[in-house]
Amino acid sequence: MAKGKSGAKGGIAALEQSPSHLLHRALQRALDIYVEEFGEGGITQRQFAVLAAADEREGATQADLVRITGIDRSTLADMARRMIGKGLLERERSNVDARANAVRLTEAGKLALTEARPKMASADTRLMKLISGGGRRATFLSLLRDLTKSAEPPAAKAKPKAPKPAPKDKPPKAGKAHKGKKAKKKAA
């Protein structure tokens, strides 16, 4: 005899008690509200996060934006490339670390962010109205902040190290040329 889904171990009842499942469902609802506010052709929620972070930290490196937004490095690099292509961001070598790229908003990026902020505020308001009571809303935001802070790797919490100076060119060791000749003799 087959067990019903609600009675099966790990079934619907278990999903209703799973924080990871419920967070995923809450994210789906939040993104649905976001799309309703921004429209299908609007910037994405992640693009909004990158624009807002770049606006907040003028000259931030892509690594800084990874730490601020929580978007993984490869995804953020791809997003930055596409946003540069759309004229929303521009990239240049960092003044602090010549190996890093600094990202800043273009005039079009500033305009897009200015137009997006009221829509984001509206989406956030709609989402929070789904939680009854002001005290519960404040607790919810506090709990979300706790979850995101605990997800930060220890390196993200530490101060960034100063860049190491570039290594100086060293002459090859005297024995290397000699070893190469021995290897050729053995191979012959």
Rosetta silent file (secondary structure, phi, psi, omega in degrees, C-alpha in Angstrom):
SEQUENCE: MAKGKSGAKGGIAALEQSPSHLLHRALQRALDIYVEEFGEGGITQRQFAVLAAADEREGATQADLVRITGIDRSTLADMARRMIGKGLLERERSNVDARANAVRLTEAGKLALTEARPKMASADTRLMKLISGGGRRATFLSLLRDLTKSAEPPAAKAKPKAPKPAPKDKPPKAGKAHKGKKAKKKAA
SCORE:     score description
SCORE:     0.000 S_00000001
   1 L     0.000  128.480 -177.464    0.000    0.000    0.000 S_00000001
   2 L   -80.144  139.936  176.953    1.468    3.376   -1.055 S_00000001
   3 L   -81.486  144.906  175.375    1.754    6.135    1.501 S_00000001
   4 L   -70.132  156.883 -176.952    0.145    9.476    0.734 S_00000001
   5 L   -59.180  -39.659 -177.191    2.462   12.428    0.155 S_00000001
   6 L   -72.375  -23.956 -179.623    1.461   14.167    3.375 S_00000001
   7 L   -93.881  -14.590 -177.567    2.116   11.037    5.465 S_00000001
   8 L   -73.709  143.152  177.948    5.359   10.020    3.806 S_00000001
   9 L   -62.118  129.074 -178.633    8.582   10.803    5.584 S_00000001
  10 L    81.678   13.901 -178.242   10.055   13.913    3.952 S_00000001
  11 L   -85.450 -150.569 -175.294    6.739   14.812    2.273 S_00000001
  12 H   -59.658  -42.393  179.820    4.658   17.987    2.284 S_00000001
  13 H   -60.328  -38.759  178.552    4.549   18.214    6.074 S_00000001
  14 H   -66.897  -38.077  178.165    8.344   18.071    6.139 S_00000001
  15 H   -62.182  -37.388  179.917    8.554   20.837    3.515 S_00000001
  16 L   -68.089  -13.932  178.578    6.372   23.042    5.711 S_00000001
  17 L  -109.395    3.351 -176.767    8.979   22.637    8.473 S_00000001
  18 L   -93.568  111.652  179.220   12.055   23.077    6.259 S_00000001
  19 H   -58.379  -40.060 -178.128   13.691   26.507    6.641 S_00000001
  20 H   -65.893  -40.342  178.078   15.624   26.098    3.386 S_00000001
  21 H   -65.821  -44.601 -178.383   12.459   25.200    1.451 S_00000001
  22 H   -66.471  -37.624  175.844   10.490   28.049    3.034 S_00000001
  23 H   -63.992  -39.910  177.842   13.284   30.549    2.319 S_00000001
  24 H   -62.062  -44.912  179.066   13.330   29.384   -1.292 S_00000001
  25 H   -64.575  -39.943  177.879    9.554   29.842   -1.566 S_00000001
  26 H   -63.708  -39.897  176.959    9.797   33.276    0.087 S_00000001
  27 H   -62.565  -43.063  177.884   12.511   34.250   -2.414 S_00000001
  28 H   -58.181  -43.937 -179.902   10.282   33.129   -5.288 S_00000001
  29 H   -64.765  -42.952  179.961    7.467   35.315   -3.942 S_00000001
  30 H   -61.871  -42.616 -179.825    9.820   38.284   -3.467 S_00000001
  31 H   -68.679  -34.394  175.017   11.142   37.956   -7.026 S_00000001
  32 H   -61.496  -45.523  178.434    7.586   37.714   -8.396 S_00000001
  33 H   -62.855  -41.940  179.327    6.702   40.979   -6.638 S_00000001
  34 H   -57.524  -47.647 -179.292    9.928   42.531   -7.922 S_00000001
  35 H   -64.733  -37.576  177.437    9.058   41.632  -11.542 S_00000001
  36 H   -61.849  -38.311 -179.417    5.527   42.995  -11.078 S_00000001
  37 H   -76.028  -40.176 -173.907    6.975   46.330   -9.935 S_00000001
  38 H   -90.544  -22.970 -175.767    9.805   46.582  -12.482 S_00000001
  39 L    84.712  162.245 -176.821    8.158   44.949  -15.490 S_00000001
  40 L   -62.200  -34.345 -176.707    9.631   42.265  -17.699 S_00000001
  41 L   -90.647    0.857 -177.199   12.118   44.621  -19.382 S_00000001
  42 L   -74.753  172.448  176.740   13.366   46.251  -16.171 S_00000001
  43 L   -66.720  153.058 -179.558   16.691   45.687  -14.517 S_00000001
  44 L   -79.194  166.881  178.972   16.936   42.488  -12.496 S_00000001
  45 H   -61.241  -40.056  178.704   17.076   42.386   -8.719 S_00000001
  46 H   -67.590  -38.251  177.197   20.766   41.430   -8.899 S_00000001
  47 H   -63.846  -39.623  176.359   21.495   44.276  -11.320 S_00000001
  48 H   -59.227  -45.127 -179.328   19.790   46.638   -8.877 S_00000001
  49 H   -60.206  -42.825  179.909   22.030   45.293   -6.089 S_00000001
  50 H   -65.985  -45.076  179.072   25.176   45.858   -8.190 S_00000001
  51 H   -61.834  -45.103 -179.460   24.113   49.384   -9.183 S_00000001
  52 H   -64.135  -41.501  179.607   23.229   50.292   -5.581 S_00000001
  53 H   -66.930  -41.778  179.146   26.505   48.855   -4.258 S_00000001
  54 H   -65.952  -33.989  177.840   28.562   50.629   -6.940 S_00000001
  55 H   -69.876  -40.268 -178.884   26.762   53.872   -6.121 S_00000001
  56 H   -68.773  -37.589 -176.377   27.386   53.439   -2.400 S_00000001
  57 L  -121.060   80.003  179.676   31.091   52.594   -2.834 S_00000001
  58 L   -54.262  128.469  179.167   32.489   54.736   -5.645 S_00000001
  59 L    80.150   14.266  179.137   35.486   52.986   -7.190 S_00000001
  60 L   -63.574  144.125  175.468   34.687   49.615   -5.588 S_00000001
  61 E   -80.541  165.940  177.097   36.486   46.664   -7.104 S_00000001
  62 H   -62.278  -34.240  176.901   34.572   43.701   -8.434 S_00000001
  63 H   -64.148  -38.707  175.651   35.831   41.757   -5.389 S_00000001
  64 H   -60.672  -44.124 -178.945   34.287   44.455   -3.148 S_00000001
  65 H   -65.219  -33.941  175.485   30.984   44.082   -4.996 S_00000001
  66 H   -60.175  -47.662 -179.062   31.108   40.298   -4.498 S_00000001
  67 H   -65.205  -41.022 -175.947   31.429   40.835   -0.727 S_00000001
  68 H   -70.908  -44.317 -173.244   28.738   43.536   -0.596 S_00000001
  69 H   -91.152  -23.411 -175.725   26.119   41.819   -2.774 S_00000001
  70 L    81.600    4.446  177.732   26.797   38.142   -2.087 S_00000001
  71 L   -79.884  133.769 -176.556   26.841   37.434   -5.822 S_00000001
  72 L   -65.087  157.404 -172.255   29.544   34.899   -6.654 S_00000001
  73 H   -55.269  -49.133 -175.486   32.696   36.098   -8.414 S_00000001
  74 H   -69.271  -38.052  177.914   32.107   34.540  -11.852 S_00000001
  75 H   -65.735  -43.398 -179.320   28.456   35.614  -11.984 S_00000001
  76 H   -65.215  -39.138  178.320   29.324   39.151  -10.947 S_00000001
  77 H   -62.029  -41.521  178.357   32.104   39.365  -13.537 S_00000001
  78 H   -66.984  -42.855  178.084   29.662   38.252  -16.239 S_00000001
  79 H   -60.984  -45.335 -179.538   27.006   40.676  -14.985 S_00000001
  80 H   -59.963  -42.499  179.205   29.512   43.547  -14.933 S_00000001
  81 H   -59.698  -45.552 -179.579   30.545   42.735  -18.515 S_00000001
  82 H   -68.890  -37.256  179.148   26.910   42.792  -19.666 S_00000001
  83 H   -70.283  -31.240  173.214   26.099   45.944  -17.682 S_00000001
  84 H   -66.278  -42.889  177.581   29.138   47.639  -19.209 S_00000001
  85 H   -60.238  -32.609  178.456   27.829   46.589  -22.627 S_00000001
  86 L   -84.302   -4.239  178.949   24.476   48.218  -21.781 S_00000001
  87 L    82.319   15.624 -178.925   26.245   51.400  -20.723 S_00000001
  88 L   -88.438  -29.688 -179.408   25.228   51.149  -17.043 S_00000001
  89 E  -129.365  159.877  168.082   28.728   50.633  -15.634 S_00000001
  90 E  -133.373  149.324 -174.995   32.269   51.401  -16.635 S_00000001
  91 E  -120.811  142.912  175.949   35.348   49.530  -15.535 S_00000001
  92 E  -150.561  165.844  177.786   38.896   50.759  -15.037 S_00000001
  93 E   -65.039  139.665  179.569   41.998   49.630  -13.191 S_00000001
  94 L   -67.839  141.819  174.945   41.765   50.253   -9.453 S_00000001
  95 L   -72.724  -24.782 -177.166   43.865   53.072   -8.021 S_00000001
  96 L   -85.612  -40.776 -176.447   44.461   50.915   -4.929 S_00000001
  97 L  -136.620  108.760 -175.906   45.333   47.605   -6.620 S_00000001
  98 L   -63.305  -16.300  178.546   46.507   47.629  -10.249 S_00000001
  99 L   -83.217  -14.399 -174.258   45.497   43.962  -10.578 S_00000001
 100 L  -103.641  154.018  174.961   41.860   44.717   -9.747 S_00000001
 101 E   -98.717  129.478  172.958   39.086   46.334  -11.757 S_00000001
 102 E   -94.038  143.597 -178.213   37.172   49.218  -10.206 S_00000001
 103 E  -121.468  138.156  174.362   33.566   49.639  -11.303 S_00000001
 104 E  -142.706  160.270 -178.851   31.532   52.813  -11.276 S_00000001
 105 E   -74.448  142.310  169.612   28.174   53.973  -12.529 S_00000001
 106 L   -87.179  176.950  175.586   27.856   55.776  -15.817 S_00000001
 107 H   -60.877  -39.710  177.608   25.302   58.547  -16.220 S_00000001
 108 H   -64.966  -36.509  177.343   22.918   55.933  -17.681 S_00000001
 109 H   -66.367  -41.080  177.291   23.592   53.702  -14.658 S_00000001
 110 H   -63.065  -41.429  178.698   22.834   56.568  -12.265 S_00000001
 111 H   -65.183  -44.592  179.157   19.593   57.268  -14.124 S_00000001
 112 H   -60.651  -41.132  179.046   18.594   53.587  -14.086 S_00000001
 113 H   -67.343  -42.509  178.331   19.272   53.415  -10.348 S_00000001
 114 H   -59.879  -42.950  178.943   17.329   56.629   -9.685 S_00000001
 115 H   -70.362  -29.259 -175.949   14.347   55.249  -11.627 S_00000001
 116 H   -81.419  -29.059 -174.499   14.631   51.844   -9.912 S_00000001
 117 H   -57.008  -46.939  178.942   14.766   53.002   -6.287 S_00000001
 118 H   -65.355  -32.834  177.485   11.056   53.865   -5.911 S_00000001
 119 H   -67.045  -40.914  178.223   10.122   50.578   -7.593 S_00000001
 120 H   -65.189  -42.091  178.520   12.373   48.649   -5.207 S_00000001
 121 H   -61.179  -40.653  178.326   10.869   50.504   -2.249 S_00000001
 122 H   -65.331  -42.357  177.964    7.394   49.596   -3.495 S_00000001
 123 H   -62.859  -43.794  179.074    8.369   45.936   -3.933 S_00000001
 124 H   -63.413  -41.677  178.467    9.858   45.855   -0.426 S_00000001
 125 H   -62.002  -46.085  178.392    6.742   47.478    1.037 S_00000001
 126 H   -60.414  -42.385 -179.853    4.480   44.962   -0.691 S_00000001
 127 H   -64.662  -45.306 -178.163    6.617   42.082    0.517 S_00000001
 128 H   -68.690  -27.207  176.632    6.693   43.287    4.108 S_00000001
 129 H   -65.693  -18.677  177.521    2.913   43.785    4.125 S_00000001
 130 L   -72.657  -13.421  177.660    2.651   40.013    3.735 S_00000001
 131 L  -104.150  122.361 -176.673    3.990   39.761    7.301 S_00000001
 132 L   -77.782  142.569  174.955    1.456   40.875    9.886 S_00000001
 133 L    80.910  130.215 -179.332    2.473   43.286   12.616 S_00000001
 134 H   -61.459  -38.925  179.127    5.264   45.842   12.660 S_00000001
 135 H   -63.904  -38.694  178.329    7.178   44.015   15.399 S_00000001
 136 H   -68.144  -34.641  178.542    7.191   40.814   13.371 S_00000001
 137 H   -65.326  -44.518  179.399    8.444   42.728   10.313 S_00000001
 138 H   -64.061  -40.378  178.036   11.354   44.194   12.277 S_00000001
 139 H   -64.018  -42.160  179.381   12.161   40.749   13.697 S_00000001
 140 H   -58.867  -48.633  178.995   12.006   39.238   10.202 S_00000001
 141 H   -61.944  -40.585  178.925   14.499   41.808    8.852 S_00000001
 142 H   -63.203  -42.385  178.617   16.767   41.258   11.845 S_00000001
 143 H   -65.281  -40.194  177.398   16.701   37.487   11.312 S_00000001
 144 H   -63.098  -41.258  177.277   17.481   37.898    7.608 S_00000001
 145 H   -62.502  -41.296  177.607   20.453   40.121    8.481 S_00000001
 146 H   -59.884  -44.324 -179.804   21.654   37.478   10.966 S_00000001
 147 H   -62.795  -43.124 -177.666   21.437   34.794    8.279 S_00000001
 148 H   -71.293  -35.858  178.223   23.353   36.845    5.716 S_00000001
 149 H   -66.440  -37.832 -179.386   26.057   37.866    8.206 S_00000001
 150 H   -70.508  -19.460 -179.274   26.605   34.254    9.210 S_00000001
 151 H   -83.448  -14.517 -178.945   27.041   33.347    5.528 S_00000001
 152 L   -68.663  132.305  175.434   29.973   35.741    5.057 S_00000001
 153 L   -66.304  153.324 -179.216   33.307   33.938    4.845 S_00000001
 154 H   -54.328  -34.465 -179.759   35.802   34.966    7.565 S_00000001
 155 H   -63.658  -31.838 -179.379   37.948   36.733    4.936 S_00000001
 156 H   -70.397  -26.315 -179.650   35.026   39.014    4.066 S_00000001
 157 H   -83.201  -23.193 -179.020   34.801   40.145    7.696 S_00000001
 158 L   -81.392  158.981  176.423   38.532   40.881    7.939 S_00000001
 159 L   -69.581  142.129  177.817   40.154   44.033    6.646 S_00000001
 160 L   -67.106  143.267  178.898   41.583   43.647    3.131 S_00000001
 161 L   -79.590  152.599  175.444   45.360   43.275    2.992 S_00000001
 162 L   -67.742  144.050 -179.590   47.531   45.774    1.171 S_00000001
 163 L   -63.950  143.770  177.687   48.575   44.508   -2.265 S_00000001
 164 L   -76.052  144.355  177.066   51.970   42.831   -2.456 S_00000001
 165 L   -67.061  151.916  179.923   54.565   44.590   -4.595 S_00000001
 166 L   -64.336  139.532  179.545   55.258   42.983   -7.948 S_00000001
 167 L   -66.006  144.686  178.640   58.169   40.517   -7.822 S_00000001
 168 L   -81.968  149.453  177.840   61.415   41.767   -9.327 S_00000001
 169 L   -65.874  128.917  178.990   62.905   39.922  -12.261 S_00000001
 170 L  -110.014  141.421  176.944   65.518   37.490  -10.996 S_00000001
 171 L   -68.271  149.087  179.864   68.291   36.113  -13.171 S_00000001
 172 L   -63.282  149.635  178.874   68.015   32.350  -13.793 S_00000001
 173 L   -66.017  147.519 -175.641   69.965   30.132  -11.421 S_00000001
 174 H   -61.187  -34.969 -176.115   73.360   29.063  -12.735 S_00000001
 175 H   -73.825  -17.527 -174.808   72.561   25.365  -12.512 S_00000001
 176 H   -66.732  -42.787 -179.753   69.452   25.495  -14.708 S_00000001
 177 H   -65.180  -39.627 -179.443   71.251   25.914  -18.029 S_00000001
 178 H   -64.097  -43.032  179.080   73.632   23.102  -17.138 S_00000001
 179 H   -61.893  -37.894  179.584   70.746   20.728  -16.235 S_00000001
 180 H   -61.751  -39.177  178.753   69.110   21.439  -19.567 S_00000001
 181 H   -66.589  -39.746  178.569   72.266   20.313  -21.404 S_00000001
 182 H   -63.166  -41.657 -179.530   72.408   17.089  -19.365 S_00000001
 183 H   -63.087  -38.412  178.901   68.790   16.334  -20.168 S_00000001
 184 H   -67.092  -38.768  179.798   69.468   16.798  -23.909 S_00000001
 185 H   -64.206  -41.407 -179.328   72.503   14.456  -23.740 S_00000001
 186 H   -65.949  -37.756 -177.514   70.430   11.732  -22.006 S_00000001
 187 H   -70.149  -26.801 -176.032   67.633   12.071  -24.560 S_00000001
 188 L   -73.563    0.000    0.000   70.090   11.647  -27.499 S_00000001
